[in-house]
Amino acid sequence: MRRLRATEGLRSLVRETRLEPAQFILPLFVCPGTGVRREIASMPGHCQLSVENIVLEAAQAQFLGLGGVLLFGIPETKDETASGAYSDDGIVQRAVRAIKLGVPGLPVITDVCNCEYTSHGHCGKVVDGEVDNDATLEWLARAAVSHARAGADIVAPSDMMDGRVAAIRQALDANGFQNTPILSYAAKYASVFYGPFREAAESAPQFGDRRSYQMDPANGREALREIELDLEEGADMIMVKPAMPYLDIIRQARDRWEVPIAAYQVSGEFSMIVAAARNGWIDYQRAMLESLTAIRRAGADITITYFAKEAAALIKPPQSSRGAAGPRIPGAVN
Ligand code: PBG
């Protein structure tokens, strides 16, 4: 076996898995105000950004050749009815319009959920201390339609309510957005690795936890049922989240379905690598690339990752397209 490992040239020749910037999606946190760039303590290098700074970030994402951005919102105020999630003037809706104006070619995905917008921090409507499934569907459908109206290219529900994909599909179709695809967070686990995100999005639940709607980390077959149901309901793409602790789920989904599969390398996965690297315990760049390669090897087509910009720059230093000489026809005069 060692013959083909002898030089970097040979290793590159027989490499099975390669990374491309276009496979990466960069998550962004948009907040009210102007000129805001507030660093998130538990996610070094990532910030809550006001709308005009989000546009700058989106422009960089496009320059680096990323596949797109995924938007999360921190609203001015939170309430019992998550009104900021589905208002046409909500923070995410404003950010989508601004990106579409400033960086029109970049795909914009919106996270459709309520936990950043509810005063209690749960992903749905709380009735008698419980998250009410069907009442929440209405909020989600309204949010998805308002994101599409603002110009979102893809809507991505992350709430884990039952039946949300069907409800969102129906609402999009009824409002003239038949062509807006749904990327469903189909297999989303109740994971401890979301910790840093909850600081970033100010979305930690004020009581209890999310285990009555997000999946038990112990269950694999149940993930396949979740994915199957979401596809039946009309999901165009599915997601497994988190990524590295759930590579087995990504692989099983890959073997079973032909739809595009996304994996979310979540905040805790990112922060652990950064923390270990800061302590000098691990090589930062290699850990980043090895983790992304493993997720892709497991079967993900798309990886949502906080490393998106750095990994893209490492893989493929951006080239200016302006003035680049294109290929010439061999033998042609001029
Ligand atoms: C919202 C949502 C969460 C993440 C994405 N969308 C967190 C949660 O369920 O609390 C986590 C992303 C990350 O950790 O990077 N429902």
Boltz pocket constraint, residues with backbone or C-beta under 6 A from the ligand:
constraints:
  - pocket:
      binder: B
      contacts: [[A, 111], [A, 113], [A, 115], [A, 123], [A, 158], [A, 159], [A, 193], [A, 194], [A, 195], [A, 196], [A, 197], [A, 198], [A, 203], [A, 210], [A, 265], [A, 266], [A, 267], [A, 268]]
      max_distance: 6.0
